[in-house]
Amino acid sequence: MLRSTRSKARDNDPATDHDPDAGRTGVDMAVFIPAGGLALGFVLWGALKPASLASVAAGSMELISANFGWFFILATNGFLVFAIYLAMSRFGSIRLGRDGERPEFRTVSWISMMFAAGIGIGLIFYGVAEPMSHLMSPPPGTAEAGTEQAARVAMNQTFLHWGLHGWAIYAVAGLGMAYFGFRKGQGNLISSACRPVIGSRCDGPLGKLIDGMAVFATLFGVVPSLGLGAVQINSAMTSLWGIESSTSIALVIVFAMAAAMVLSAVTGVKRGVQFLANVAMVTSVILAVFVLVAGPTRHIADSMVESFGGYVTQIVPMSIRTGTFSQGEFVNGWTVAYWVWWIAWAPFVGAFIARISRGRTIKEFVWGVLLMPSGVSFVWFVIFGGSAMHAQVTGQADIAARVAESQANALFALLDQYPAAKLVTFVVMFLVALFFVSGMDAAAVVMGILSSRGALTPPRWVVVFWGVATGGAAAVLLVAGGLDAMQQAMLVMAAPFTLVMIVLCVGVMRALREEVPAGGAEAAPPAARHRDDAGVAPVVTDRDTVPHEQASTAALEPEVAR
């Protein structure tokens, strides 16, 4: 009774006989074992000899940023231009899936999940800390520290680091995986997007190496952030109940969050990542509105307009600044480091965004990924960072001193200036925990997909394994003091992965031109009639056989094999 006329017509289409994961069952041991072994090796290195790992990683990162900073700056700007071009070109109407297929997730949930997976904990941790850092140590030659001009520069610089450029990196990675996975039926893998360039080699050792790098980068991209989350939750507990920060408390937090993540993976926690992301988004809005109302409301409103205008007018000179004659240390220590960080996270966030973007057009995808999270970030930094800088510049509070003690204290130093500080601090702790669990859950799902030949329904044990491995790695490195070293090592991984991203862009461009030639109509059929080079079955969907409400619910469960 629930079947529509359209779905009945599709019964005669042979493609509908195929499962979306047909030909991609089971774990790809050629990816799983090397990635797991390499991860174990790095964890042991960081646990047993953290100073050695820190020295090697820091030296490598210094070498890369000092000699190849220009390359990361050029590549990041190129990714932004490429993403905007695709959205505005004749390819913009191509759907990431079958023609006429509707998005799996509602737009609000889609944005919430992007926000939670991509920048959730980061915004909570750096929402006050980064603007305050730039206020007290602005780029050389731009402003005097601690002044109103320094505050303007600080907001422009923060917008650059958390705005369009970073999300363009995620958009390019996610678009490549979504297009080749949902449109071409070749699996949601980084290597699949490289097929037009490297050909059948993506099915051999080279492709396994690319996907293994993606798994490794995902694991150690998330681990340092979990460490930050544990430290911030511990800091909140100190503010609330006087519980001193310690490694043992941080370990308890990591284990508790890891257990919650496993529960989410096994039971779905009432729709898993989407549910957690939606709750986190609502909580974030409540927190932001509170600070907006309780804080310097008019100043925040003025700053929002002025800061956005400053970002628009300064985005080009700021984004191409390499520090040739001055500011070299600042550019390498901040801007280049941020671009490397975004690229290192691209396999994780890109794969997750691809996973939740089925059914959207390229235009919807690019504009949504570029504008929505960037807009949320801008508002967040103006409200929290702007309020903190206003308090510092006007002499109402010495928040900079608290930030100098520990960046984890930055947000709580601001909240202490407002009524109901204890209650709001508890809300922040709850919010960080939500982002913690949703981030781990999303990362485990992504690593499961990447190590299961791009299948949207990886075996449950694989997802649980990667979730436990993530929590275990964070715990071991917390004890050994190797989190910072591991973060540096993860950033070094971005250097070779930038080249993979460039190959991915070339592959996407070739495939799109083949599908929609210049001046012509669509030349290649959609996924319902596509087979890849290796004969893998095309991606199809049966979502149209149930009403939209039921379809949305059903779409939430493919994260693990039920």
Buried (B, 14 or more C-beta within 10 A) or exposed (E): EEEEEEBEEBEEEEBBEBBBBBBBBEBBEBBBEBBBEBBEEBBEBBBEBBEEBBEBBBEBBEEBBEEBBBBBBBBBBBBBEBBBEBBEBBBBEBBBBBEEBBBBBEEEBBBBBBBBBBBBBBBBBBBBBBBBBBBBBBBEEBBEEBEBEBBBBBBBBBBBBBBBBBBBBBBBBBBBBBBBBBBBBBBBBBBBBBBBBBEEBBBEEBBBBBBBBBBBBBBBBBBBBBBBBBBBBBBBBBBBEEEEBEBEBBBBBBBBBBBBBBBBBBEBBEBBBBBBBBBBBEBBEEBBEBBBEBBBEEBBEEBBEBBBEBBEEBBEEBBEBBBEEEBBEBBBBBBBBBBBBBBBBBBBBBBBBBBBBBBBBBBBBBBBBBBBBBEBBBBBBBBBBBBBBBBBBEEEBEBBEBBBEBBBBBBBBBBBBBEEBEEBBBBBBBBBBBBBBBBBBBBBBBBBBBBBBBBBBBBBEBBBBBBBBBBBBBBBBBBBBBBBBBBBBBBBBBBEBBEBBBBBBBBBBEBBBEBBEEEEEEEBEBBBEBBBEEEBBBBBBBBBBBEEEEBBEBBBEBBBBE
